[in-house]
Amino acid sequence: MDKFATTAEPEKERAELRSAGQPGAAVPTWAETRPSAHPINRHGWPSRLRSYFILDTLIWAYTLILGTLSLICSLFDRDGRMQHNLARFWSWLIMKTILSPVKVTGMDEDKIDKSKPRVYAVSHASALDIPILYVNLPFQFRIIFKSELLAYPFIGWHLKRSGQVCINQQNPAASIGAIKSALRSLRSGMPLVIFPEGGRTRDGKIQPLLPGAFFLAIKAQADIVPIALVDTFDLLPMNTYHIKCQPLEMRVGEIIPTTGLTVHDTEEVSAKVKSAIEALHSALRTT
C-alpha cells in the first residue's frame, strides 16, 4: 500500500543545522522555506481509485465504441484513412481524459516532409504511447506491430483492418507479405512508425534495439527520425491499470539518413538510433 511521505519536523531541522555551528546560532532563512526532501506522494489511493473507476472505464468505453465504428468503416475504407481519423479521435479522447499534457520539442517542417519516405523510431514504455503519437504526429502513418496484439478485442481488429503492418516475431517468414506491403507504402510516401525495442520496457530504461527493425528503412532508403517519449513509463508501466496523471514530453531528434546504405549496415544504423533516443530521453526537461 502506497504511503504518504511526511515532512521533517522543523525543530529537528533547526537542531541539525545548529549542530554544525555554535549553539544557538541563527537558522538560515532558506532552511525555513526549502521544500521537503520527501514530497507528498500524489499517486496514492485517491489516484488509484480515480484510475480504476473513472479513467480506465472511460478508455474501455472509447475503445468499444470507436473500435466498432472502425470495423464498420473498414468495409468500405480501403486506404485506412477514415480509420486513422477514428484512431486519432480515440487518442484525443484518451489524452484529454488522463489529464497528461504532452510538450512536443524538435518537430520541424523537415521532419514531417511527406515528399520523402520517413520511418519514425519511437521509444516504448507504456500502452499509452500510441495515443500520444496519434495526437501529436500531424500526418497519416502506419504502425509496425507484433502479432500478439491481434488477440486484443477491438484494438487487434482495428490494427488488422486499418492497414497497419503485422510482424510475427516467432515466425518472420510468415510476415514477408506484410513487409512487402509496408515497403510499397513507404516508397509511395506513407510514413511508418516502429518501436525498435520490440516491446515495452519493463524497467523504464531504453532496451537493446532489434537491428531488423531498420530493415524496411534501409530497403526503402527512408530517413529515420528518432523519437523519445519521456515519463510515459511513470504514467502507465506494464502490468498495472493505475494511470498516474502527469505532464509528458515527446522529443523529436535529428534525421538519420539511410541513403546509400545496405542491409549489411543495419547494426550500425541500430547503434546510431539507440544513441539518439538515449540522448533525447536523458536530456534535461525544458521549461
C-alpha positions as CSV (number, residue, x, y, z in Angstrom):
1,M,0.0,0.0,0.0
2,D,1.3,3.4,-1.0
3,K,2.2,5.6,1.9
4,F,2.1,9.4,2.1
5,A,5.5,10.8,2.9
6,T,5.6,13.3,5.7
7,T,7.7,16.4,6.1
8,A,10.5,16.6,8.6
9,E,9.8,18.4,11.9
10,P,11.0,22.0,11.8
11,E,12.7,21.8,15.3
12,K,14.7,18.7,14.2
13,E,15.9,20.6,11.1
14,R,17.0,23.5,13.3
15,A,18.8,21.3,15.7
16,E,20.7,19.6,12.9
17,L,21.7,22.9,11.4
18,R,22.9,24.3,14.7
19,S,24.9,21.2,15.4
20,A,27.2,22.2,12.6
21,G,28.0,25.6,14.2
22,Q,27.7,27.3,17.5
23,P,24.9,26.6,19.9
24,G,22.0,28.9,19.5
25,A,23.2,30.0,16.1
26,A,20.6,31.5,13.8
27,V,19.0,29.3,11.3
28,P,19.4,30.4,7.7
29,T,16.3,31.7,6.0
30,W,16.5,29.1,3.3
31,A,16.1,26.3,5.9
32,E,12.7,27.7,6.9
33,T,11.3,27.7,3.4
34,R,13.0,24.9,1.4
35,P,10.8,22.1,0.2
36,S,10.8,18.8,2.0
37,A,13.2,16.2,0.7
38,H,10.3,13.7,0.7
39,P,7.4,15.3,-1.2
40,I,3.9,14.1,-0.7
41,N,3.0,11.1,-2.9
42,R,0.4,12.4,-5.3
43,H,-0.4,8.9,-6.6
44,G,-1.7,7.1,-3.6
45,W,-5.2,5.5,-3.2
46,P,-7.2,8.5,-4.4
47,S,-5.2,8.3,-7.7
48,R,-5.7,4.6,-7.9
49,L,-9.5,4.8,-7.3
50,R,-9.8,7.6,-9.9
51,S,-7.9,5.5,-12.4
52,Y,-9.7,2.2,-11.8
53,F,-13.2,3.5,-11.6
54,I,-13.1,6.6,-13.9
55,L,-10.2,6.8,-16.3
56,D,-9.9,3.1,-17.2
57,T,-13.7,2.7,-17.5
58,L,-13.8,5.7,-19.9
59,I,-10.9,4.4,-22.0
60,W,-12.6,1.0,-22.4
61,A,-15.8,2.7,-23.4
62,Y,-14.0,4.8,-26.1
63,T,-12.3,1.7,-27.4
64,L,-15.5,-0.3,-27.6
65,I,-17.5,2.4,-29.4
66,L,-14.8,3.7,-31.7
67,G,-13.4,0.2,-32.3
68,T,-16.8,-0.9,-33.5
69,L,-17.1,2.2,-35.8
70,S,-13.6,1.4,-37.2
71,L,-14.6,-2.1,-38.0
72,I,-17.7,-0.8,-39.9
73,C,-15.6,1.8,-41.8
74,S,-13.1,-1.0,-42.8
75,L,-15.8,-2.5,-45.0
76,F,-15.6,0.5,-47.4
77,D,-12.4,2.4,-46.3
78,R,-9.8,0.7,-48.5
79,D,-6.9,3.0,-47.8
80,G,-7.4,3.2,-44.0
81,R,-7.7,7.0,-43.8
82,M,-11.1,7.1,-42.1
83,Q,-9.9,4.5,-39.6
84,H,-6.8,6.6,-39.0
85,N,-9.0,9.6,-38.2
86,L,-11.1,7.5,-35.8
87,A,-7.9,6.3,-34.1
88,R,-6.8,9.9,-33.8
89,F,-10.1,10.9,-32.3
90,W,-9.9,7.9,-29.9
91,S,-6.4,9.0,-28.9
92,W,-7.5,12.6,-28.4
93,L,-10.3,11.5,-26.1
94,I,-7.9,9.4,-24.0
95,M,-5.3,12.2,-23.7
96,K,-8.0,14.7,-22.6
97,T,-9.3,12.1,-20.1
98,I,-6.0,11.3,-18.4
99,L,-5.1,14.9,-17.9
100,S,-1.5,14.5,-19.0
101,P,-0.4,17.3,-21.4
102,V,2.3,16.5,-23.8
103,K,5.0,19.0,-24.7
104,V,6.5,18.4,-28.2
105,T,10.0,19.5,-28.9
106,G,12.2,19.2,-32.0
107,M,9.3,18.8,-34.5
108,D,10.1,21.0,-37.5
109,E,8.8,21.0,-41.1
110,D,11.7,19.0,-42.5
111,K,10.9,16.1,-40.2
112,I,7.3,15.9,-41.4
113,D,8.1,16.4,-45.1
114,K,5.8,13.9,-46.8
115,S,7.6,14.1,-50.1
116,K,10.3,11.8,-48.6
117,P,9.9,8.3,-47.1
118,R,10.2,8.5,-43.3
119,V,10.5,5.9,-40.6
120,Y,9.8,7.2,-37.0
121,A,11.6,5.1,-34.4
122,V,10.0,5.6,-31.1
123,S,10.9,4.5,-27.5
124,H,8.2,2.3,-26.0
125,A,7.4,2.3,-22.3
126,S,3.7,2.4,-22.0
127,A,0.4,1.2,-23.6
128,L,-0.5,4.9,-23.8
129,D,2.4,5.6,-26.2
130,I,0.2,5.0,-29.2
131,P,-2.4,7.6,-28.3
132,I,0.4,10.1,-27.7
133,L,1.7,9.5,-31.2
134,Y,-1.7,9.7,-32.9
135,V,-2.4,13.0,-31.3
136,N,1.0,14.6,-31.8
137,L,2.2,13.4,-35.2
138,P,0.4,15.7,-37.7
139,F,0.0,13.3,-40.6
140,Q,-1.3,9.9,-41.6
141,F,1.1,7.0,-40.7
142,R,1.1,3.2,-40.3
143,I,2.5,1.3,-37.3
144,I,4.5,-1.9,-37.3
145,F,3.0,-4.1,-34.5
146,K,3.7,-7.6,-33.2
147,S,1.2,-10.3,-33.9
148,E,0.4,-10.9,-30.2
149,L,-1.7,-7.7,-30.3
150,L,-4.2,-9.3,-32.6
151,A,-5.5,-11.2,-29.6
152,Y,-6.9,-8.0,-28.1
153,P,-10.6,-7.4,-28.9
154,F,-11.3,-4.2,-31.0
155,I,-7.7,-3.0,-30.8
156,G,-6.4,-6.0,-32.6
157,W,-9.2,-6.0,-35.0
158,H,-8.6,-2.3,-35.8
159,L,-4.9,-2.9,-36.3
160,K,-5.5,-5.8,-38.7
161,R,-8.1,-4.0,-40.9
162,S,-6.7,-0.5,-41.0
163,G,-3.5,-1.1,-43.0
164,Q,-1.0,-1.5,-40.1
165,V,1.9,-3.8,-40.5
166,C,1.8,-7.1,-38.5
167,I,5.1,-8.8,-37.8
168,N,5.3,-12.3,-36.4
169,Q,8.4,-12.3,-34.3
170,Q,8.3,-16.0,-33.8
171,N,8.0,-16.8,-37.5
172,P,9.4,-13.9,-39.6
173,A,8.9,-15.8,-42.8
174,A,5.1,-15.5,-42.3
175,S,5.5,-11.7,-42.4
176,I,7.0,-11.5,-45.9
177,G,3.7,-10.3,-47.5
178,A,3.3,-7.6,-44.8
179,I,6.9,-6.4,-45.2
180,K,6.4,-6.1,-49.0
181,S,3.2,-4.1,-48.5
182,A,5.0,-1.8,-46.0
183,L,7.8,-1.2,-48.4
184,R,5.3,-0.2,-51.1
185,S,3.6,2.2,-48.6
186,L,6.9,3.7,-47.6
187,R,8.0,4.3,-51.2
188,S,4.7,5.9,-52.0
189,G,5.1,8.4,-49.2
190,M,3.2,6.8,-46.3
191,P,5.3,7.3,-43.1
192,L,5.9,4.2,-40.9
193,V,6.1,4.2,-37.1
194,I,8.2,1.5,-35.4
195,F,9.0,0.5,-31.8
196,P,12.6,-0.9,-32.3
197,E,12.9,-2.2,-28.8
198,G,10.4,-5.0,-29.8
199,G,8.1,-4.3,-26.9
200,R,7.5,-2.2,-23.9
201,T,10.4,-1.7,-21.4
202,R,9.9,-3.4,-18.0
203,D,12.1,-1.1,-16.0
204,G,11.8,2.3,-17.8
205,K,15.2,2.1,-19.4
206,I,15.8,2.0,-23.2
207,Q,16.1,-1.6,-24.2
208,P,18.5,-3.0,-26.9
209,L,17.1,-2.3,-30.3
210,L,16.3,-5.0,-32.8
211,P,18.5,-4.4,-35.9
212,G,15.9,-6.0,-38.1
213,A,13.5,-3.1,-37.2
214,F,15.5,-0.9,-39.6
215,F,15.5,-3.4,-42.5
216,L,12.5,-1.6,-44.0
217,A,14.0,1.9,-43.7
218,I,17.2,0.8,-45.4
219,K,15.4,-1.2,-48.2
220,A,13.2,1.9,-48.9
221,Q,16.2,4.3,-48.4
222,A,14.0,6.1,-46.0
223,D,15.3,8.6,-43.4
224,I,14.9,7.6,-39.8
225,V,13.5,10.1,-37.2
226,P,14.2,9.1,-33.6
227,I,11.6,10.0,-31.0
228,A,11.8,9.7,-27.2
229,L,8.6,9.7,-25.2
230,V,9.5,10.9,-21.7
231,D,7.8,9.9,-18.5
232,T,5.3,7.5,-20.1
233,F,6.7,4.7,-18.0
234,D,5.8,6.5,-14.9
235,L,2.4,7.3,-16.4
236,L,1.4,3.7,-17.0
237,P,4.1,0.9,-16.8
238,M,3.4,-2.7,-17.7
239,N,1.2,-4.9,-15.5
240,T,-0.9,-2.2,-14.0
241,Y,-4.1,-0.2,-14.7
242,H,-3.1,2.7,-12.5
243,I,-2.7,5.7,-14.7
244,K,-0.6,8.4,-12.9
245,C,-1.7,11.6,-14.5
246,Q,1.4,13.9,-15.1
247,P,3.0,16.2,-17.7
248,L,4.8,14.3,-20.6
249,E,7.2,15.1,-23.3
250,M,7.7,13.9,-26.9
251,R,11.2,14.8,-28.1
252,V,12.0,14.5,-31.8
253,G,15.6,14.0,-32.7
254,E,17.7,14.8,-35.8
255,I,17.1,12.9,-39.0
256,I,19.3,9.8,-39.6
257,P,19.6,9.2,-43.4
258,T,19.9,5.7,-44.9
259,T,20.7,6.8,-48.5
260,G,23.3,4.6,-50.0
261,L,23.2,2.1,-47.1
262,T,22.6,-1.7,-47.5
263,V,21.1,-4.3,-45.1
264,H,24.7,-5.0,-44.1
265,D,24.6,-1.6,-42.3
266,T,21.7,-2.5,-40.0
267,E,23.8,-2.9,-36.9
268,E,25.5,0.5,-37.5
269,V,22.1,2.2,-38.1
270,S,20.6,0.5,-35.0
271,A,23.5,1.8,-32.8
272,K,23.0,5.4,-34.2
273,V,19.3,5.3,-33.5
274,K,19.7,3.9,-30.0
275,S,22.3,6.5,-29.1
276,A,20.0,9.3,-30.4
277,I,17.0,8.0,-28.5
278,E,19.0,7.7,-25.3
279,A,20.4,11.2,-25.6
280,L,16.8,12.6,-26.2
281,H,15.5,10.6,-23.2
282,S,18.2,11.7,-20.8
283,A,18.2,15.4,-21.7
284,L,17.1,17.8,-19.0
285,R,13.5,18.9,-19.1
286,T,12.8,22.1,-20.9
287,T,10.9,24.9,-19.2
